[in-house]
Amino acid sequence: MFSLSPTELKESILGCSDGPASFNSILNKQNGSIVSVDPLYSHTTAQIKKRIDETYETVLEQTRKNHSEFVWNSISSVEELGKIRMAAMNEFIQDFEKGKKEKRYINASLPRLPFSDKEFNIALCSHFLFLYSEQFTEKFHFESIKELCRVAKIVKIFPVLELGSVKSRHLETIINKLEKENYRVQLKKVAYEFQKGGNELLEINN
Ligand SMILES: C[S@@+](CC[C@H](N)C(=O)[O-])C[C@H]1O[C@@H](n2cnc3c(N)ncnc32)[C@H](O)[C@@H]1O
C-alpha cells in the first residue's frame, strides 16, 4: 500500500488508524520502530475479539455485494480475503497486550495526537482519511493531516478514494490548502490495488 523501501522500514514509523491489523506486530518482530494509534485501543482484547467475530460475516457479505468494486488478482475470492484478514487480526490479537505495555498501541484519535513535534520520521494512515470522506468533513481531514505533519516528517495516506471506489470529494481542496501553506504534496502510484483505482497514495513532506 505504501511502497515502503527496506530503508524506510528501519525508520521510526507512526501507524495512524491501524485498527486490528498485523503491521505493528510483524514490524516489531523484525526490530522495526513502530507505534500505532487508534481509538479502538481503548477496548480490551476480549472486547476487540468479540467485535471482530461479530462483524466478520457482515464485512465479507458487504464485499460480496460490492464484488465489482475490487480487483481480484492477488486475492482471488472473498473467502481468501476473509482468511487473510482473519490471520492479520489474529496476529494483532496475540500481540495487543504485550504491545500496549511496550507503548506500541496507543488509544488516541485524530485530529489530536499525543506526540511531540517530529517524533516520527514517517506517519502512515491507511483506509481511514479520505476513505470516509462522506462521514468526516473537509475540516476534519485538513486538521488531521496537519496534525500528522506536526508529529512526522513524511506523511503517507492510502488510498485517496472514498467508499464506492470514487476519488475522495475532499482531495483536491485539501491538496490546494496544503500547498498554500507550503507543504510539499505528491500523488504517487503504488503497485497495490484492491479497491479498483485505489493504487495511489498522497505523500506530504514538511
Ligand atoms: C477501516 S479501518 C482501517 C484499519 C487499517 N488501517 C487497515 O488499513 O486495515 C479504520 C480505522 O480507523 C479508526 N478510526 C476511527 N476514528 C478515528 C479517529 N478519529 N482517529 C484515528 N483513527 C480513527 C477505526 O477505529 C478503525 O480502526
PDBQT file of the ligand as one rigid body, heavy atoms in Angstrom, charges set to zero:
ROOT
HETATM    1  C1  LIG A 301     -11.150   0.604   8.057  1.00  0.00    +0.000 C 
HETATM    2  S1  LIG A 301     -10.158   0.671   9.497  1.00  0.00    +0.000 S 
HETATM    3  C2  LIG A 301      -8.528   0.630   8.812  1.00  0.00    +0.000 C 
HETATM    4  C3  LIG A 301      -7.601  -0.243   9.589  1.00  0.00    +0.000 C 
HETATM    5  C4  LIG A 301      -6.190  -0.389   8.975  1.00  0.00    +0.000 C 
HETATM    6  N1  LIG A 301      -5.523   0.871   8.804  1.00  0.00    +0.000 N 
HETATM    7  C5  LIG A 301      -6.270  -1.084   7.640  1.00  0.00    +0.000 C 
HETATM    8  O1  LIG A 301      -5.980  -0.489   6.597  1.00  0.00    +0.000 OA
HETATM    9  O2  LIG A 301      -6.627  -2.289   7.640  1.00  0.00    +0.000 OA
HETATM   10  C6  LIG A 301     -10.358   2.361  10.031  1.00  0.00    +0.000 C 
HETATM   11  C7  LIG A 301      -9.782   2.608  11.413  1.00  0.00    +0.000 C 
HETATM   12  O3  LIG A 301      -9.886   3.993  11.713  1.00  0.00    +0.000 OA
HETATM   13  C8  LIG A 301     -10.067   4.108  13.116  1.00  0.00    +0.000 C 
HETATM   14  N2  LIG A 301     -10.578   5.448  13.491  1.00  0.00    +0.000 N 
HETATM   15  C9  LIG A 301     -11.859   5.850  13.645  1.00  0.00    +0.000 A 
HETATM   16  N3  LIG A 301     -11.916   7.142  14.041  1.00  0.00    +0.000 NA
HETATM   17  C10 LIG A 301     -10.629   7.575  14.152  1.00  0.00    +0.000 A 
HETATM   18  C11 LIG A 301     -10.019   8.825  14.528  1.00  0.00    +0.000 A 
HETATM   19  N4  LIG A 301     -10.758   9.898  14.844  1.00  0.00    +0.000 N 
HETATM   20  N5  LIG A 301      -8.675   8.896  14.526  1.00  0.00    +0.000 NA
HETATM   21  C12 LIG A 301      -7.911   7.833  14.182  1.00  0.00    +0.000 A 
HETATM   22  N6  LIG A 301      -8.438   6.637  13.804  1.00  0.00    +0.000 NA
HETATM   23  C13 LIG A 301      -9.767   6.500  13.792  1.00  0.00    +0.000 A 
HETATM   24  C14 LIG A 301     -11.046   2.978  13.423  1.00  0.00    +0.000 C 
HETATM   25  O4  LIG A 301     -11.059   2.658  14.804  1.00  0.00    +0.000 OA
HETATM   26  C15 LIG A 301     -10.508   1.863  12.541  1.00  0.00    +0.000 C 
HETATM   27  O5  LIG A 301      -9.621   1.020  13.227  1.00  0.00    +0.000 OA
ENDROOT
TORSDOF 0
